[in-house]
Amino acid sequence: MVLCLPAGGTATDPDPGETAKRDVELATAWDGTPAAVVGVGDGGWKAVELAAANGGLVERLALVATPPLDGAEPRMVSAKTLLLYGSRDGGQKRATWWKDRLGGRIEMVPGAGDDILERVWPRVLSHVAPGSLRK
């Protein structure tokens, strides 16, 4: 299962065609079973908290354009983490803020701002559900 936690709490599949190519189930509520977690925008903070509190059940975490919060420090996670940001509007600085606290891999989208979810969705799925691409 891939748990997708978007900013604002409203979730839709960013690219149903891409998702259909993989054997994954998208959910917006966690049922306590092992899951990969995707946090988008401010929803990334909830994703990090979930991964930190349930380390044995969350093996992979992807944050997409998640901003740091003034004075807030995320809890450490053991999940393999991918940080995806657009290169505009301070994306590298925000990605580095997260990397310094959680580790993980930063990937930037050249010339893009925060609205990158549809563009990076194939990469998100390859990270949170490796080996799930149907042949």
C-alpha positions in Angstrom: 0.0 0.0 0.0 1.1 3.5 -0.8 -0.3 6.1 1.6 -0.5 9.5 0.0 -0.8 12.5 2.3 -1.4 15.7 0.2 -1.4 19.3 1.4 -4.8 20.3 2.4 -6.0 16.7 2.9 -7.7 16.4 -0.6 -6.2 13.5 -2.5 -6.5 12.5 -6.1 -4.3 10.2 -8.0 -1.8 12.5 -9.7 -1.4 10.3 -12.8 -3.9 7.3 -12.9 -2.3 6.0 -16.0 1.1 5.8 -14.4 -0.3 4.3 -11.2 -2.2 1.7 -13.2 1.1 0.5 -14.6 2.1 -0.6 -11.1 0.7 -3.1 -8.7 0.1 -0.5 -5.9 -3.0 0.6 -3.9 -3.2 4.3 -3.1 -4.8 5.2 0.2 -5.3 8.5 2.1 -5.8 6.9 5.5 -3.5 4.4 7.2 -4.8 1.1 8.4 -1.7 0.1 10.4 -0.4 -2.3 7.8 3.1 -1.9 6.2 3.0 1.0 3.8 5.2 3.4 1.9 4.3 7.1 2.6 4.2 10.1 0.2 3.9 13.5 1.7 3.1 16.4 -0.6 3.5 20.1 0.5 2.5 20.6 4.1 1.2 17.0 4.1 4.9 16.0 4.2 5.0 16.9 7.9 2.3 14.3 8.7 4.1 11.8 6.5 7.3 12.3 8.5 5.5 12.0 11.8 3.8 8.8 10.7 7.1 7.3 9.5 8.9 8.3 12.7 6.2 6.8 14.9 5.9 3.6 12.9 9.4 2.9 11.7 9.0 -0.8 11.5 5.9 -0.4 9.2 7.1 2.4 7.0 10.1 1.4 4.9 10.0 4.2 2.3 9.1 7.8 2.4 8.9 10.4 -0.4 8.5 14.1 0.3 7.4 16.3 -2.6 7.9 20.1 -2.2 7.4 19.9 1.6 8.4 23.2 3.3 10.4 23.5 6.5 8.5 25.1 9.4 10.0 27.9 11.4 11.2 26.5 14.7 10.0 23.0 14.0 12.3 20.0 14.0 11.1 16.7 12.5 11.6 13.4 14.3 14.1 11.1 12.8 12.9 8.4 10.5 14.5 5.1 9.5 12.6 4.9 6.2 14.6 5.2 2.9 13.8 8.8 2.0 13.5 10.6 -1.4 13.2 14.4 -1.4 11.7 15.9 -4.6 11.7 19.7 -5.3 11.5 22.2 -8.1 14.6 24.3 -8.6 12.8 27.6 -8.4 11.6 29.4 -5.3 14.3 28.1 -2.9 13.7 24.4 -3.7 17.4 23.4 -3.2 17.5 25.2 0.2 14.3 23.5 1.4 15.5 20.1 0.1 18.8 20.5 1.9 17.0 21.5 5.1 15.2 18.1 5.0 18.3 16.2 4.0 20.3 17.6 6.9 17.6 16.3 9.3 16.4 13.1 7.7 19.1 12.0 5.3 17.9 10.6 2.0 18.4 11.6 -1.6 17.5 14.9 -3.2 16.2 15.1 -6.7 15.5 18.5 -8.3 13.2 19.3 -11.2 14.9 22.0 -13.3 13.0 25.3 -13.8 10.0 24.1 -11.8 8.3 25.5 -8.6 6.3 23.5 -6.1 3.7 22.2 -8.5 5.7 19.2 -9.5 3.7 16.2 -8.3 2.3 15.1 -11.7 5.8 15.4 -13.2 7.5 13.4 -10.5 4.8 10.9 -9.9 6.6 8.1 -11.9 9.7 8.7 -9.8 7.7 8.7 -6.6 6.2 5.4 -7.5 9.5 3.9 -8.4 10.9 4.9 -5.0 8.0 3.9 -2.8 7.0 0.7 -4.7 10.2 -0.5 -6.4 9.8 -3.5 -8.6 6.1 -2.9 -9.0 6.1 -1.9 -12.7 4.0 -4.4 -14.6 5.7 -5.9 -17.7 
